[in-house]
């Protein structure tokens, strides 16, 4: 196992699949799963606008990494307060804000396919964010109360919400490459059976993906929203969130499906991109680690298409 900061997955992150089976179950008619907000305040405003257009109340669940670029004191405190008005679970960013040691760096547990310079820059971004967070012990205390997983029932659909994957906070088995790898098929079947869910909703890997798995006697789904606070597809400037509901979406669906009459969709989160760019640059000017790693994506999107997210939807 790679023990370098940023590539490590601490033992404390490994909750195991059974944690989802035994997590308290909450009911929701419409659930928004909002992963990877990354400190983007305009994106938070955009979620509120989507929810306001729904015909019934919406349950919001932030599934981790709602902090990241918000190293500015006012931005950090605003994001923390507004997110924690809703349901939330820890991401690796928040989990590592709570530790005194820096052995795990950003806690992303990046695989070897991610370049060393990207890992190093992520560690530097997190170190600056952590310095901000530690000036506010009450905010940290609120984060410390968050769980690592959440469980919902939407109609008859059982939903397991995680940050990484079914086993670990920073797990990568809900990444597009892992989901499409036949070698992971047995693990996937076991994860659905042990968690006793019909759908996993995740984030962490920063790129969205939706896949269907034919299981014994039923169908299981994984929907990873990628990032709410950054573009997810080439030549776009919107984030993505996951909507799961007893009713069809009033918003256009990028892609999705139904299970037993319950609708789930990837929704475009069309935040004020120009405002977000200005806020980002105010904290992370050219040559800063965040600028070097993320500004091109913020302006142009990643080298990833919507077809990759959902084209091979059946497994």
Backbone torsions as a table, in degrees:
resi	resn	phi	psi	omega
1	UNK	NA	136.6	179.7
2	UNK	-75.5	121.3	-175.5
3	UNK	-101.7	10.3	-179.5
4	UNK	-71.9	145.2	177.2
5	UNK	-54.2	136.0	-178.8
6	UNK	93.2	-20.9	177.5
7	UNK	-108.6	-6.6	-176.1
8	UNK	-82.4	141.6	169.7
9	UNK	-113.7	96.6	-174.8
10	UNK	-57.4	150.4	178.8
11	UNK	-58.3	-30.4	-179.7
12	UNK	-66.7	-16.4	178.1
13	UNK	-81.4	-12.2	-170.9
14	UNK	-93.4	91.0	-177.9
15	UNK	-84.6	-22.9	-178.4
16	UNK	81.2	152.9	-175.0
17	UNK	-62.8	-31.9	-177.6
18	UNK	-61.6	-22.3	179.5
19	UNK	-61.7	-32.3	178.5
20	UNK	-73.5	-36.5	-179.8
21	UNK	-64.9	-34.6	-174.3
22	UNK	-100.5	-2.0	180.0
23	UNK	-65.5	145.7	176.8
24	UNK	-57.4	134.8	-176.9
25	UNK	-96.8	129.3	178.3
26	UNK	-110.8	148.2	178.8
27	UNK	-98.3	143.9	176.8
28	UNK	-148.6	139.4	173.6
29	UNK	-82.5	-38.9	174.4
30	UNK	-136.2	126.9	-177.2
31	UNK	-119.3	126.8	169.7
32	UNK	-102.4	125.6	175.2
33	UNK	-106.7	119.5	-167.7
34	UNK	-122.4	91.0	-179.8
35	UNK	-100.7	147.8	174.9
36	UNK	64.6	49.8	173.2
37	UNK	-67.5	-34.7	174.1
38	UNK	58.3	32.8	175.7
39	UNK	76.2	17.3	-176.6
40	UNK	-89.2	101.8	-178.5
41	UNK	-68.1	-39.9	174.8
42	UNK	-59.5	-32.7	176.9
43	UNK	-66.6	-36.1	177.3
44	UNK	-64.4	-40.0	175.5
45	UNK	-62.4	-37.3	-179.1
46	UNK	-67.6	-35.7	175.4
47	UNK	-61.8	-43.1	179.7
48	UNK	-60.8	-38.2	179.4
49	UNK	-67.1	-41.2	176.7
50	UNK	-62.3	-45.4	-178.0
51	UNK	-64.3	-35.8	-178.9
52	UNK	-66.0	-24.5	-179.9
53	UNK	-85.5	-4.6	177.6
54	UNK	-76.6	152.6	-178.1
55	UNK	-81.4	-12.2	-179.2
56	UNK	-141.3	163.6	-178.8
57	UNK	-58.0	147.8	-178.4
58	UNK	-114.1	134.7	170.4
59	UNK	-89.0	124.0	177.7
60	UNK	-98.5	132.9	172.1
61	UNK	-129.1	114.4	175.0
62	UNK	-86.7	112.8	-175.3
63	UNK	-99.4	53.0	167.8
64	UNK	94.6	160.8	-178.1
65	UNK	54.7	41.3	172.1
66	UNK	-78.1	-21.9	169.2
67	UNK	-95.1	154.5	169.6
68	UNK	176.8	-68.1	-178.5
69	UNK	-85.7	-6.0	-174.5
70	UNK	-85.1	58.5	178.7
71	UNK	-77.6	-16.9	172.8
72	UNK	-65.7	136.2	-173.9
73	UNK	-57.4	-48.0	-177.1
74	UNK	-64.6	-40.3	179.4
75	UNK	-65.1	-43.1	-179.9
76	UNK	-59.9	-47.0	-177.5
77	UNK	-67.3	-37.9	178.9
78	UNK	-66.1	-47.0	178.7
79	UNK	-59.5	-46.4	-177.6
80	UNK	-59.5	-46.5	-177.0
81	UNK	-67.7	-44.6	-176.2
82	UNK	-69.8	-39.2	178.5
83	UNK	-65.2	-44.3	-174.2
84	UNK	-78.2	3.7	165.8
85	UNK	-75.8	-8.5	-176.9
86	UNK	-124.3	-178.7	173.1
87	UNK	-69.0	145.4	178.6
88	UNK	-157.2	152.3	170.5
89	UNK	-126.4	164.8	179.9
90	UNK	-74.0	142.6	161.0
91	UNK	-105.8	176.3	179.4
92	UNK	-63.5	-31.6	178.2
93	UNK	-60.0	-49.5	-179.0
94	UNK	-69.0	-40.1	-179.6
95	UNK	-59.2	-40.6	-178.7
96	UNK	-77.4	-19.1	172.1
97	UNK	-66.0	-24.6	-174.1
98	UNK	-87.7	-6.4	-176.8
99	UNK	-99.5	148.8	175.1
100	UNK	-80.8	-34.1	-178.6
101	UNK	-80.3	158.8	178.6
102	UNK	-117.5	20.3	-175.0
103	UNK	-62.4	-31.1	-178.5
104	UNK	-90.7	-1.3	-178.8
105	UNK	58.7	-126.5	179.1
106	UNK	-76.3	-11.8	179.6
107	UNK	75.8	13.9	-175.0
108	UNK	-72.6	-21.4	-175.8
109	UNK	54.0	44.4	-178.8
110	UNK	-55.3	136.8	174.3
111	UNK	-72.4	168.7	-176.8
112	UNK	-64.6	-17.3	179.5
113	UNK	-71.6	-15.3	178.5
114	UNK	-88.9	129.3	-174.4
115	UNK	-61.9	146.2	-177.1
116	UNK	-59.3	-36.4	-178.0
117	UNK	-68.5	-29.8	175.9
118	UNK	-68.7	-42.2	177.9
119	UNK	-61.4	-44.9	-178.3
120	UNK	-63.2	-41.0	179.3
121	UNK	-67.2	-38.0	177.1
122	UNK	-61.2	-40.3	177.2
123	UNK	-61.5	-38.8	179.4
124	UNK	-70.4	-38.2	175.5
125	UNK	-60.2	-47.0	-177.3
126	UNK	-65.7	-37.4	179.7
127	UNK	-61.0	-40.5	178.7
128	UNK	-68.3	-43.2	177.2
129	UNK	-60.6	-40.6	-178.1
130	UNK	-64.8	-37.5	177.3
131	UNK	-61.4	-38.0	175.7
132	UNK	-66.5	-50.0	-175.3
133	UNK	-58.8	-38.3	-175.4
134	UNK	-73.0	-5.9	171.9
135	UNK	-80.6	-6.6	-173.7
136	UNK	-130.9	79.7	-175.9
137	UNK	-60.7	-30.7	179.3
138	UNK	-68.5	-37.1	176.6
139	UNK	-65.3	-41.3	177.7
140	UNK	-65.4	-38.3	178.7
141	UNK	-61.8	-38.1	177.8
142	UNK	-66.2	-40.2	177.1
143	UNK	-64.2	-36.9	-176.2
144	UNK	-63.5	-20.4	-179.1
145	UNK	-84.7	-6.0	-176.0
146	UNK	-77.9	144.7	174.5
147	UNK	-82.0	175.2	176.9
148	UNK	-97.4	-15.8	179.2
149	UNK	-140.5	161.4	174.5
150	UNK	-142.0	153.0	-178.7
151	UNK	-129.2	134.3	-179.8
152	UNK	-130.9	158.2	168.3
153	UNK	-123.9	118.9	177.7
154	UNK	-112.8	106.7	-167.8
155	UNK	61.5	-124.3	175.9
156	UNK	-98.9	4.2	-176.4
157	UNK	-85.6	128.6	178.4
158	UNK	-95.0	123.0	-173.4
159	UNK	-117.8	125.5	173.3
160	UNK	-104.1	117.4	-179.6
161	UNK	-102.1	124.9	-179.9
162	UNK	-133.0	168.8	171.5
163	UNK	-91.0	-56.2	-178.5
164	UNK	-90.9	-92.2	177.5
165	UNK	-136.1	-166.9	-172.8
166	UNK	-68.4	-16.9	-174.8
167	UNK	-110.6	-30.7	-169.3
168	UNK	-145.5	145.8	-178.9
169	UNK	-56.2	-38.7	-179.7
170	UNK	-110.7	25.8	179.3
171	UNK	-69.5	151.0	-176.5
172	UNK	-114.1	15.9	-176.7
173	UNK	-81.1	-1.8	170.3
174	UNK	-106.0	18.5	169.5
175	UNK	-75.5	151.8	-176.5
176	UNK	-56.0	-40.9	-178.5
177	UNK	-67.5	-40.0	179.8
178	UNK	-69.3	-40.4	179.9
179	UNK	-63.5	-30.4	-178.5
180	UNK	-92.3	2.2	-178.6
181	UNK	-89.1	115.3	-179.8
182	UNK	-56.6	-25.6	-179.5
183	UNK	-65.8	-19.1	-179.8
184	UNK	-93.6	1.3	-173.6
185	UNK	-60.1	-45.5	-178.6
186	UNK	-63.8	-39.5	178.2
187	UNK	-62.5	-43.0	-179.9
188	UNK	-60.6	-46.6	-179.7
189	UNK	-60.5	-42.0	179.4
190	UNK	-66.4	-37.4	-179.2
191	UNK	-63.4	-45.8	178.0
192	UNK	-61.7	-42.9	-177.5
193	UNK	-66.5	-43.7	-176.3
194	UNK	-74.2	-36.0	-179.9
195	UNK	-78.1	-21.5	-176.7
196	UNK	54.8	53.4	174.9
197	UNK	-127.1	162.5	176.7
198	UNK	-100.0	-23.4	-179.0
199	UNK	-145.7	136.4	169.8
200	UNK	-101.6	130.4	173.5
201	UNK	-114.1	122.6	-172.9
202	UNK	-134.7	-175.1	178.2
203	UNK	-151.3	-120.6	169.1
204	UNK	65.1	-50.4	-172.5
205	UNK	-76.5	-9.2	171.8
206	UNK	76.0	-1.7	173.4
207	UNK	-127.7	134.4	-175.1
208	UNK	-78.5	155.0	177.2
209	UNK	-161.7	146.2	175.6
210	UNK	-134.7	126.0	-179.0
211	UNK	-138.5	144.5	177.1
212	UNK	-106.7	139.7	-179.8
213	UNK	-124.6	124.9	176.6
214	UNK	-79.8	109.5	-179.0
215	UNK	-104.8	170.4	177.4
216	UNK	-64.1	117.6	176.5
217	UNK	73.5	-0.3	-179.3
218	UNK	-163.1	-179.8	178.8
219	UNK	-118.6	138.3	174.9
220	UNK	-117.6	150.4	-178.9
221	UNK	-128.9	147.0	167.2
222	UNK	-121.8	125.4	173.7
223	UNK	-127.3	116.7	-178.4
224	UNK	-109.6	118.6	-174.3
225	UNK	-80.2	-2.8	-179.1
226	UNK	71.4	-102.8	-176.9
227	UNK	-139.8	126.7	173.4
228	UNK	-75.0	-31.5	-171.0
229	UNK	-99.4	5.5	177.6
230	UNK	-141.0	157.0	173.0
231	UNK	-60.2	147.8	-176.5
232	UNK	-116.1	-12.6	-177.0
233	UNK	-133.2	152.5	-178.7
234	UNK	-56.5	137.8	175.2
235	UNK	60.3	33.1	172.9
236	UNK	-127.4	167.1	179.3
237	UNK	-135.5	24.3	179.7
238	UNK	-114.1	153.7	172.9
239	UNK	-86.5	-177.3	179.1
240	UNK	-136.1	137.5	170.1
241	UNK	-127.6	165.5	177.9
242	UNK	-104.6	131.9	175.1
243	UNK	-114.9	130.2	176.5
244	UNK	-129.2	126.4	-170.0
245	UNK	-156.0	157.9	172.6
246	UNK	-76.0	-13.9	-177.6
247	UNK	-121.9	154.1	177.1
248	UNK	-61.4	154.8	-178.1
249	UNK	-74.8	136.7	172.2
250	UNK	-78.5	-6.5	-179.3
251	UNK	-106.9	150.1	176.6
252	UNK	-58.2	137.9	179.4
253	UNK	-96.2	131.6	173.9
254	UNK	-69.7	-41.2	176.3
255	UNK	-174.6	168.4	-179.9
256	UNK	165.2	-151.8	-177.2
257	UNK	-174.8	-171.4	175.8
258	UNK	-135.8	148.5	172.9
259	UNK	-133.6	115.8	178.5
260	UNK	54.9	35.9	179.3
261	UNK	85.4	-2.4	177.5
262	UNK	-93.8	132.6	-175.4
263	UNK	-95.5	137.4	169.5
264	UNK	-135.9	138.0	-172.0
265	UNK	-143.6	149.2	164.7
266	UNK	-89.3	123.5	-179.2
267	UNK	-109.9	139.6	173.1
268	UNK	-71.6	131.3	176.7
269	UNK	-105.3	95.9	-172.3
270	UNK	-90.6	80.7	179.1
271	UNK	-80.1	169.7	179.1
272	UNK	-74.0	92.2	-170.8
273	UNK	-64.7	-37.9	-179.9
274	UNK	-67.2	-40.9	176.9
275	UNK	-63.3	-43.0	-179.8
276	UNK	-63.3	-39.7	178.5
277	UNK	-61.3	-42.7	179.1
278	UNK	-64.3	-42.8	179.9
279	UNK	-65.5	-40.6	178.7
280	UNK	-60.9	-48.6	-176.9
281	UNK	-66.2	-29.0	177.8
282	UNK	-63.9	-32.9	179.3
283	UNK	-96.6	-28.5	-173.1
284	UNK	-131.9	77.8	-177.4
285	UNK	-70.9	171.8	178.1
286	UNK	-50.9	140.3	-178.7
287	UNK	80.9	-6.9	171.9
288	UNK	-70.9	159.0	-177.7
289	UNK	-62.0	-38.5	180.0
290	UNK	-68.5	-39.4	178.0
291	UNK	-60.9	-46.7	-176.7
292	UNK	-65.6	-33.4	-177.9
293	UNK	-86.7	-31.0	-165.8
294	UNK	-125.1	-17.3	-170.7
295	UNK	-63.6	-39.1	178.6
296	UNK	-59.7	-41.5	178.1
297	UNK	-65.4	-41.0	-179.5
298	UNK	-61.0	-35.2	-176.7
299	UNK	-88.9	-38.8	-171.3
300	UNK	-118.0	-9.1	-173.8
301	UNK	81.3	166.2	-180.0
302	UNK	-83.6	170.4	175.9
303	UNK	-81.1	74.5	-173.5
304	UNK	-158.1	141.2	-176.3
305	UNK	-115.6	160.4	177.2
306	UNK	-63.4	-32.1	178.4
307	UNK	-62.4	-37.8	177.4
308	UNK	-65.3	-32.4	-178.6
309	UNK	-68.9	-34.0	-173.6
310	UNK	-136.8	-2.0	-173.8
311	UNK	-60.3	-49.2	-179.9
312	UNK	-91.9	61.4	-167.7
313	UNK	-73.3	-21.8	-175.8
314	UNK	-102.5	132.9	178.7
315	UNK	-131.5	NA	NA
